[in-house]
């Protein structure tokens, strides 16, 4: 996309050649209506190129922002997966036959999940 912007700038710079042509026509006393028409077309093309460049720049900025947001979401997903895996390990370690120890482990898991949930 950045090379596209360079191409747009290059095309805009070529419009100076049209300007030279218009000046030459004016010096040769050509029809003023034709000269005004060429000037208007040149202005229109220049404005179109500028609009195209601005829209392309906005699109690039939006894409960059979306990529950053996606990376944040991926990081959050990795963190959540890690929390889930730790919770699974802790649940596997529970021994339900010893109620007191199981209650302590469940409390620890609950606290861990609560703390990590608040981080999000």
C-alpha positions in Angstrom: 0.0 0.0 0.0 2.9 2.4 0.7 4.2 1.9 -2.8 0.7 2.7 -4.0 0.9 6.0 -2.2 4.3 6.7 -3.9 2.7 5.9 -7.3 -0.1 8.4 -6.5 2.5 11.0 -5.6 4.3 10.3 -8.8 1.2 10.7 -10.9 0.5 14.0 -9.2 3.9 15.2 -10.0 3.3 14.4 -13.7 0.5 16.9 -13.7 3.1 19.6 -13.8 3.6 18.6 -17.4 -0.1 19.3 -18.1 0.5 22.7 -16.5 3.3 23.4 -18.9 1.1 22.4 -21.8 -1.6 24.8 -20.6 0.9 27.6 -20.4 2.1 26.8 -23.9 -1.4 26.9 -25.2 -2.0 30.2 -23.5 1.2 31.7 -25.1 0.0 30.5 -28.5 -3.3 32.3 -28.0 -5.4 29.1 -28.2 -9.1 29.0 -27.5 -9.6 30.2 -23.9 -12.5 27.8 -23.4 -10.2 24.9 -24.2 -7.5 26.2 -21.8 -10.1 26.7 -19.0 -11.4 23.2 -19.6 -7.9 21.7 -19.4 -7.3 23.7 -16.2 -10.5 22.4 -14.7 -9.7 18.8 -15.6 -6.2 19.2 -14.1 -7.7 20.5 -10.9 -10.2 17.6 -10.8 -7.6 15.0 -11.4 -5.3 16.5 -8.8 -8.1 16.6 -6.2 -9.0 13.0 -7.1 -5.4 11.9 -6.5 -5.3 13.7 -3.2 -8.6 12.1 -2.1 -7.3 8.7 -3.2 -4.1 9.3 -1.2 -6.0 10.4 1.9 -8.4 7.4 1.7 -5.5 5.0 1.3 -3.7 6.5 4.3 -6.9 6.2 6.4 -7.3 2.6 5.3 -3.7 1.8 6.3 -4.1 3.4 9.7 -7.3 1.5 10.3 -5.7 -1.8 9.3 -2.7 -1.1 11.6 -5.2 -0.4 14.5 -7.1 -3.6 13.8 -3.9 -5.6 13.8 -2.9 -4.1 17.2 -6.4 -4.9 18.6 -6.2 -8.5 17.3 -2.8 -8.9 19.0 -4.3 -7.7 22.3 -7.1 -10.2 21.9 -4.7 -13.0 21.2 -2.7 -12.1 24.3 -5.8 -12.1 26.4 -6.8 -15.5 24.9 -3.4 -16.9 25.8 -3.7 -15.6 29.3 -7.2 -17.0 29.7 -6.0 -20.4 28.4 -3.2 -20.4 30.9 -5.6 -19.7 33.7 -7.9 -22.5 32.6 -5.0 -24.9 32.4 -3.8 -24.0 35.9 -7.3 -24.4 37.2 -7.5 -27.9 35.6 -4.3 -28.9 37.2 -5.5 -27.7 40.5 -8.8 -29.6 40.1 -7.0 -32.8 39.2 -4.8 -32.4 42.4 -7.9 -32.3 44.5 -8.6 -35.3 46.6 -12.3 -35.3 47.4 -11.9 -37.9 50.1 -10.2 -35.4 52.4 -12.9 -32.8 52.7 -10.9 -30.1 54.6 -8.0 -30.2 52.1 -10.5 -30.2 49.2 -12.2 -27.2 50.6 -8.9 -25.4 51.0 -7.9 -26.2 47.4 -11.3 -25.1 46.1 -11.0 -21.8 48.0 -7.5 -21.3 46.6 -8.9 -22.0 43.1 -11.8 -19.7 43.6 -9.5 -16.9 44.8 -7.1 -17.5 41.9 -9.9 -17.4 39.3 -11.5 -14.3 41.0 -8.2 -12.4 41.0 -7.4 -13.3 37.4 -10.9 -12.5 36.3 -10.6 -9.0 37.9 -7.4 -8.5 35.8 -9.5 -8.7 32.7 
